[in-house]
């Protein structure tokens, strides 16, 4: 069995972060989301990975390398434009050959991994096996319709009027039968080759399609709210580990990780929190569910329930919460006079100001 990992796409819902960084590399608890997926694939006993990449291929390739750090053998497959999940299968046809494969969306996060799903597929080998989960607004996802016996009878991509609340999770398992389905597809109204249409083709051709409704945790980390929520879930599993320098006048409460080379001085840190290597926290409060990446500075400030990317600095700011702060960002107080806001913002930024 091989794996097909999708790590292309523009990440428009995470702009402006994704103007300069691949969405799959935005960190959760100081580790890129993509890495959790690669670890899950390796844990399921899959070794050969074809990684579909797009415009951010250089950054993805630099981060993942040949895959040996994950116990994997990674081959990169270029997708010139994001033309749909089924299009990714189409361009990977030669790489996949006649092998079964698991397709994993690189910006998805699943607690508990995929090992049970892969084991079941290997034992039963349906033409396709999908994961479903109940969501409050299925219009944003591929949606499955089940009959009274729980069998998949229909699939639709982002329907205006969903027939159920069962959304497809970003992990699919296929036998080579899917290639025949993909080869028959035409672009949808979105101009993409939809994997839901390929699975529907298998159903219509009387091929066996199995589903599993999961009750565990899954997120498509495509927006800031979901990134912060996944960060919270991962940080909840932290074990206290204080390796960096902790000053005598600090109060460290609960599950806090301070990585080597980090310095915490005259500050209160309430876990779960991770402070990355080389970061400096001084005269500050860092509250629960905050990830501070390597090289960051938090000086004379307060922050909680947030993600700071590498080398971000927050200096003299009274309170920040529920924020995603990008690489090399500087956050400082505005001057008292004149009473005005001074902003330098990238495209698609969102700002909330209390006036």
C-alpha positions, 0 to 999 in steps of 0.5 A: 500500500502507498499513500498519496498526500495532498500538500498543494492548494492556496490556503485562501482562508488562512491569508495573509499567513499563507501569502508567504507560507504553505498552509500545511506547514502552519504549526500546531503546538510548534509542529506543522500540521502536515507532520502529524499526518505523515506520522499517522501514515507511518504508524499505519505501516505505510512507507511509500508516499507520493506528495502532491505539491503546487506553488509552495513546493519548495517550502514543502520539500525543504520541510519534509525532505526525502521523508526519512525523518518520518520513516517514509520514502517521499516522492514529489508530484507537481500539480500545476494548478489545484484542479481537484482531489481527483485530479491529484489522483490522475496525475499520480497514476504512474506513481501509484501503479496497481497498488492500493493507496490511502489519500490524506489531505495534508491540512487535516488533523485526526486525533488517534491516527488512521491505523484502525481504518487502514487495517480494516481496509487491508482486511476487506479491500472494498473499492473505496473506504471513506471516513465520515463525521457529523458537522453542524454545517455540511454545506462546506464539505463533501456530503454522504447519504446513507441508506437505512442499512448504513450503506453509502448511496450518494455523495455530493460536493458542497451541496446547497441543500445537504441530504445529511449532516455527514461530511467526508473526512480528508482520508480516503482508501482506494484500490486501483478501481478508482483510476477507472472512475477518475478517468471518466470524470468531467470537471464539476461546476467548480471547474475541478475533478471531484473525488466525490464524483469518482466515488459516486461512479464506483457506487453507480458501477456496483463497486463496494464502497464502505464508510466509517462514521467517526466520533473522534476529533477531526478538523480541516485546519483551513481557517484561524478558528480551526487552527486555534482549536486543534492547537488546544486539543494537541496542547491538552496532551502535553506533559510538563517539561522544563528544560530552558532557563526559568528565573526564580521570580517565575510562576509556572503552573500546570502542563508547560513545556519550555524548550532548550535555549528558551528563557522565562524571566519574572513571568507567569505561565499557565499551561498548557503552553509550549515555549519554543527553543530560543524564545524569550518571555520576560515580565509577561503573562502567557495563558492557557493554550498558547504555542510560542515558536522558536525565537519569539519574544514576549516582553511586558505583555499578556497573551493566551489561546494563541499561536505565535510563529517563528521570531514573532515579537510582542512588546508592551501589549496589555492583552492578546487572545485568540490570535494567529501571529505570523513569522517575524511579526512585531506587535507593539503599542501605538503611541498615545498621541496623536490618538490614531491607529497605525497599521501595516497590513497584508492582503486579506488581513482581518483587524478588530480595534476597540476605539 
